[in-house]
Amino acid sequence: MPKEVQMSIKMEPELRAQFMAVAALRDRPAAQIIRDLMRLYIANSETPNALTAETLRKSLRNEDVFYASDPDDLFKQLGL
């Protein structure tokens, strides 16, 4: 198990009180919720893989963009 370190966070008393109340209602330790939020923030900040990055670049250039009237039309255009 990795060694844990402590961290201090400054926040408004009202924010802390609301957060602690919600954590208690959900019967979850506040520290676990903070760790989960930190992991989610990191995951959302990661660079997309090469295929996703290239797809985004093509979309910005209006290349390989599919326009469909409904999901069935899109699947048909994609050959699915």
C-alpha atoms as an extended CHARMM CRD file, in Angstrom:
* protein
*
        80  EXT
         1         1  MET       CA              0.0000000000        0.0000000000        0.0000000000  PROA      1               0.0000000000
         2         2  PRO       CA              1.4380000000        3.4340000000       -0.9330000000  PROA      2               0.0000000000
         3         3  LYS       CA              2.3530000000        5.7650000000        1.8800000000  PROA      3               0.0000000000
         4         4  GLU       CA             -0.2730000000        8.4230000000        2.5090000000  PROA      4               0.0000000000
         5         5  VAL       CA              0.4710000000       12.0850000000        3.1120000000  PROA      5               0.0000000000
         6         6  GLN       CA             -1.7200000000       14.7560000000        4.6300000000  PROA      6               0.0000000000
         7         7  MET       CA             -3.0090000000       17.7790000000        2.8100000000  PROA      7               0.0000000000
         8         8  SER       CA             -4.6150000000       20.9810000000        4.1030000000  PROA      8               0.0000000000
         9         9  ILE       CA             -7.3000000000       22.8070000000        2.1640000000  PROA      9               0.0000000000
        10        10  LYS       CA             -8.5970000000       26.2820000000        2.9190000000  PROA      10              0.0000000000
        11        11  MET       CA            -12.2880000000       26.8240000000        2.2880000000  PROA      11              0.0000000000
        12        12  GLU       CA            -15.2380000000       28.7820000000        3.5340000000  PROA      12              0.0000000000
        13        13  PRO       CA            -16.8230000000       27.3790000000        6.7000000000  PROA      13              0.0000000000
        14        14  GLU       CA            -20.2220000000       27.1380000000        4.9880000000  PROA      14              0.0000000000
        15        15  LEU       CA            -18.7610000000       25.0900000000        2.1260000000  PROA      15              0.0000000000
        16        16  ARG       CA            -17.0880000000       22.7080000000        4.5740000000  PROA      16              0.0000000000
        17        17  ALA       CA            -20.2900000000       22.3400000000        6.5990000000  PROA      17              0.0000000000
        18        18  GLN       CA            -22.3510000000       21.5700000000        3.4950000000  PROA      18              0.0000000000
        19        19  PHE       CA            -19.7620000000       19.1060000000        2.2080000000  PROA      19              0.0000000000
        20        20  MET       CA            -19.4970000000       17.2950000000        5.5450000000  PROA      20              0.0000000000
        21        21  ALA       CA            -23.2980000000       17.0950000000        5.7920000000  PROA      21              0.0000000000
        22        22  VAL       CA            -23.6190000000       15.5300000000        2.3340000000  PROA      22              0.0000000000
        23        23  ALA       CA            -20.7620000000       13.1020000000        3.0780000000  PROA      23              0.0000000000
        24        24  ALA       CA            -22.4890000000       12.0620000000        6.3040000000  PROA      24              0.0000000000
        25        25  LEU       CA            -25.8270000000       11.5890000000        4.5350000000  PROA      25              0.0000000000
        26        26  ARG       CA            -24.1270000000        9.3080000000        2.0260000000  PROA      26              0.0000000000
        27        27  ASP       CA            -22.2030000000        7.5430000000        4.8140000000  PROA      27              0.0000000000
        28        28  ARG       CA            -18.8750000000        8.1850000000        3.0690000000  PROA      28              0.0000000000
        29        29  PRO       CA            -15.6910000000        9.5290000000        4.5910000000  PROA      29              0.0000000000
        30        30  ALA       CA            -14.9590000000       13.0640000000        3.4020000000  PROA      30              0.0000000000
        31        31  ALA       CA            -11.3510000000       12.1320000000        2.6310000000  PROA      31              0.0000000000
        32        32  GLN       CA            -12.4800000000        9.3460000000        0.2870000000  PROA      32              0.0000000000
        33        33  ILE       CA            -14.7520000000       11.7350000000       -1.5910000000  PROA      33              0.0000000000
        34        34  ILE       CA            -11.8820000000       14.2120000000       -1.9810000000  PROA      34              0.0000000000
        35        35  ARG       CA             -9.5850000000       11.4560000000       -3.2890000000  PROA      35              0.0000000000
        36        36  ASP       CA            -12.2680000000       10.3680000000       -5.7660000000  PROA      36              0.0000000000
        37        37  LEU       CA            -12.7160000000       13.9640000000       -6.9460000000  PROA      37              0.0000000000
        38        38  MET       CA             -8.9560000000       14.3690000000       -7.3600000000  PROA      38              0.0000000000
        39        39  ARG       CA             -8.7440000000       11.1690000000       -9.4460000000  PROA      39              0.0000000000
        40        40  LEU       CA            -11.6550000000       12.3330000000      -11.6030000000  PROA      40              0.0000000000
        41        41  TYR       CA            -10.0270000000       15.7520000000      -12.1060000000  PROA      41              0.0000000000
        42        42  ILE       CA             -6.7640000000       14.0990000000      -13.1580000000  PROA      42              0.0000000000
        43        43  ALA       CA             -8.5350000000       11.7150000000      -15.5420000000  PROA      43              0.0000000000
        44        44  ASN       CA            -10.4330000000       14.6020000000      -17.1490000000  PROA      44              0.0000000000
        45        45  SER       CA             -7.1890000000       16.5390000000      -17.5800000000  PROA      45              0.0000000000
        46        46  GLU       CA             -5.2720000000       13.8160000000      -19.4040000000  PROA      46              0.0000000000
        47        47  THR       CA             -4.2120000000       14.3460000000      -22.9890000000  PROA      47              0.0000000000
        48        48  PRO       CA             -6.3740000000       12.4040000000      -25.4360000000  PROA      48              0.0000000000
        49        49  ASN       CA             -4.7900000000        9.4760000000      -27.2350000000  PROA      49              0.0000000000
        50        50  ALA       CA             -3.4090000000        9.9840000000      -30.7510000000  PROA      50              0.0000000000
        51        51  LEU       CA             -6.5720000000        8.7780000000      -32.5170000000  PROA      51              0.0000000000
        52        52  THR       CA             -8.8350000000       11.0360000000      -30.4690000000  PROA      52              0.0000000000
        53        53  ALA       CA             -6.5090000000       14.0070000000      -30.9920000000  PROA      53              0.0000000000
        54        54  GLU       CA             -6.4290000000       13.4560000000      -34.7670000000  PROA      54              0.0000000000
        55        55  THR       CA            -10.2140000000       13.0430000000      -34.8710000000  PROA      55              0.0000000000
        56        56  LEU       CA            -10.6230000000       16.3540000000      -33.0440000000  PROA      56              0.0000000000
        57        57  ARG       CA             -8.2350000000       18.0850000000      -35.4740000000  PROA      57              0.0000000000
        58        58  LYS       CA            -10.1680000000       16.6880000000      -38.4670000000  PROA      58              0.0000000000
        59        59  SER       CA            -13.4390000000       17.8160000000      -36.9420000000  PROA      59              0.0000000000
        60        60  LEU       CA            -12.0980000000       21.3490000000      -36.5490000000  PROA      60              0.0000000000
        61        61  ARG       CA            -11.1170000000       21.2750000000      -40.2440000000  PROA      61              0.0000000000
        62        62  ASN       CA            -14.5940000000       19.9130000000      -41.0750000000  PROA      62              0.0000000000
        63        63  GLU       CA            -13.0850000000       16.6640000000      -42.4040000000  PROA      63              0.0000000000
        64        64  ASP       CA            -14.6870000000       13.2570000000      -41.9300000000  PROA      64              0.0000000000
        65        65  VAL       CA            -17.7250000000       14.9130000000      -40.3680000000  PROA      65              0.0000000000
        66        66  PHE       CA            -20.9920000000       13.0280000000      -40.6260000000  PROA      66              0.0000000000
        67        67  TYR       CA            -24.3230000000       14.7930000000      -40.7240000000  PROA      67              0.0000000000
        68        68  ALA       CA            -27.2670000000       12.5500000000      -39.9760000000  PROA      68              0.0000000000
        69        69  SER       CA            -30.9800000000       13.0500000000      -39.5830000000  PROA      69              0.0000000000
        70        70  ASP       CA            -31.2070000000       10.4520000000      -36.8150000000  PROA      70              0.0000000000
        71        71  PRO       CA            -29.1220000000        7.6780000000      -35.1970000000  PROA      71              0.0000000000
        72        72  ASP       CA            -30.1490000000        5.1080000000      -37.8220000000  PROA      72              0.0000000000
        73        73  ASP       CA            -28.9580000000        7.4280000000      -40.6020000000  PROA      73              0.0000000000
        74        74  LEU       CA            -25.6260000000        7.9460000000      -38.8500000000  PROA      74              0.0000000000
        75        75  PHE       CA            -25.1100000000        4.2000000000      -38.3220000000  PROA      75              0.0000000000
        76        76  LYS       CA            -25.9010000000        3.6070000000      -41.9940000000  PROA      76              0.0000000000
        77        77  GLN       CA            -23.3170000000        6.2150000000      -43.0670000000  PROA      77              0.0000000000
        78        78  LEU       CA            -20.7330000000        4.6220000000      -40.7740000000  PROA      78              0.0000000000
        79        79  GLY       CA            -21.4950000000        1.1580000000      -42.1100000000  PROA      79              0.0000000000
        80        80  LEU       CA            -22.7220000000       -0.1310000000      -38.7830000000  PROA      80              0.0000000000
